[in-house]
């Protein structure tokens, strides 16, 4: 789970395993695999960093995602 912040300032946790896409336009939208979506305050790169950190903590993975973000 990763912690993110709604636009109204309330924090909540989302299951990183269910995140399908993260994009900014300009607000950051997180879309889950069930098509539920959230708009959050964090920039897209911060959300990705939290996903990578989560994946490292549970499985030691995330290296490919870091390379994709760093481009």
C-alpha positions in Angstrom: 0.0 0.0 0.0 1.2 3.5 -0.7 0.0 6.7 1.0 -1.3 9.5 -1.2 -3.2 12.8 -0.6 -6.6 13.8 -2.1 -6.9 17.4 -3.3 -8.8 18.3 -0.2 -5.8 17.3 1.9 -7.0 14.0 3.3 -4.6 11.1 3.1 -5.4 7.6 2.2 -3.7 4.3 1.1 -4.1 2.7 -2.2 -3.0 -0.9 -3.1 0.0 -0.4 -5.4 -0.6 -3.9 -6.9 -3.9 -2.6 -8.4 -2.6 0.6 -10.0 -2.9 0.4 -13.8 -1.8 3.9 -14.8 -0.5 7.2 -13.3 -0.6 10.4 -15.3 -0.6 14.1 -14.7 -2.8 16.5 -16.8 -2.0 18.7 -14.7 -3.5 17.0 -11.7 -2.2 13.5 -11.0 -4.7 10.7 -11.8 -4.3 7.2 -10.5 -6.4 4.6 -12.3 -6.8 1.1 -10.8 -7.3 -2.1 -12.8 -11.0 -2.0 -11.9 -11.2 1.4 -13.6 -11.7 3.2 -10.3 -9.7 6.4 -10.3 -8.4 9.0 -7.8 -7.0 12.5 -8.2 -4.1 13.2 -5.9 -1.8 16.1 -4.9 1.5 14.2 -5.4 3.2 14.6 -8.8 3.2 11.5 -11.0 6.9 10.9 -10.4 6.4 10.9 -6.7 3.6 8.3 -7.0 5.9 6.1 -9.1 8.7 6.5 -6.6 6.3 5.3 -3.9 5.3 2.3 -6.0 8.9 1.4 -6.6 9.7 1.7 -2.9 6.7 -0.5 -2.0 7.7 -3.1 -4.5 11.3 -3.2 -3.2 10.0 -3.6 0.3 7.9 -6.6 -0.5 9.8 -8.4 -3.2 13.1 -6.8 -3.9 11.9 -5.7 -7.4 11.3 -2.4 -9.1 14.5 -2.0 -11.0 12.9 -2.0 -14.4 10.4 0.6 -13.3 13.1 2.9 -12.0 14.9 2.7 -15.4 11.6 3.5 -17.2 11.0 6.6 -15.0 14.5 7.8 -15.3 14.4 7.4 -19.0 
